[in-house]
């Protein structure tokens, strides 16, 4: 990047803000996954876990298009 290239710097700032937004939403989603992982095996109910994961996928599908188009979103959704 050349000194004084404000447009490129502006693009980098915009990309950084988008990445922070994506990670923020994914972090919220992964809190659900972490809660499931903390469930003791003796209390594990397959149906409830499946329902929680299905709900999580629905929430992720409701993310704004600008977040869903990011590579990070695709990786963590899969």
C-alpha positions in Angstrom: 0.0 0.0 0.0 1.4 3.4 -1.0 1.5 6.2 1.5 -1.6 8.4 1.1 -3.8 5.8 -0.7 -6.9 6.6 1.3 -9.2 4.5 -0.8 -7.2 1.3 -0.2 -7.1 2.1 3.5 -10.8 2.7 3.5 -11.4 -0.7 1.9 -9.2 -2.4 4.5 -11.1 -0.7 7.3 -14.4 -1.8 5.8 -13.2 -5.4 5.4 -12.0 -5.4 9.0 -15.4 -4.1 10.3 -17.2 -6.8 8.2 -14.9 -9.5 9.6 -15.5 -8.3 13.2 -19.3 -8.4 12.5 -19.1 -11.9 11.2 -17.0 -13.1 14.1 -19.3 -11.4 16.5 -22.4 -13.2 15.1 -20.5 -16.5 14.9 -19.4 -16.2 18.5 -23.0 -15.9 19.6 -23.8 -19.0 17.6 -20.9 -21.0 19.0 -22.0 -20.2 22.6 -24.9 -22.6 21.8 -22.5 -25.2 20.6 -20.3 -24.8 23.6 -23.3 -25.2 25.9 -24.2 -28.5 24.1 -20.6 -29.7 24.5 -20.7 -29.0 28.3 -23.8 -31.2 28.7 -22.9 -34.4 30.6 -23.3 -37.5 28.6 -25.8 -38.9 31.1 -28.1 -35.8 30.5 -27.7 -35.9 26.7 -31.0 -36.1 24.8 -30.5 -36.5 21.1 -33.8 -34.9 20.1 -33.1 -31.7 22.1 -29.6 -31.4 20.7 -30.9 -31.8 17.2 -33.6 -29.2 17.9 -31.0 -26.8 19.3 -28.7 -27.3 16.3 -31.6 -26.9 13.8 -32.5 -23.6 15.5 -28.9 -22.5 15.4 -28.8 -23.1 11.6 -32.0 -21.1 11.2 -30.5 -18.3 13.1 -27.4 -18.4 11.0 -29.5 -18.4 7.8 -31.1 -15.2 9.1 -27.8 -13.4 9.2 -27.7 -10.4 6.8 -26.5 -11.2 3.3 -23.2 -9.2 3.8 -22.3 -11.6 6.7 -23.5 -14.8 5.0 -21.4 -14.0 1.9 -18.2 -14.1 4.0 -15.9 -17.1 3.8 -15.8 -17.4 7.6 -19.5 -17.9 7.7 -19.4 -20.7 5.2 -16.6 -22.5 7.1 -18.3 -22.3 10.5 -21.7 -23.2 9.2 -20.4 -26.4 7.8 
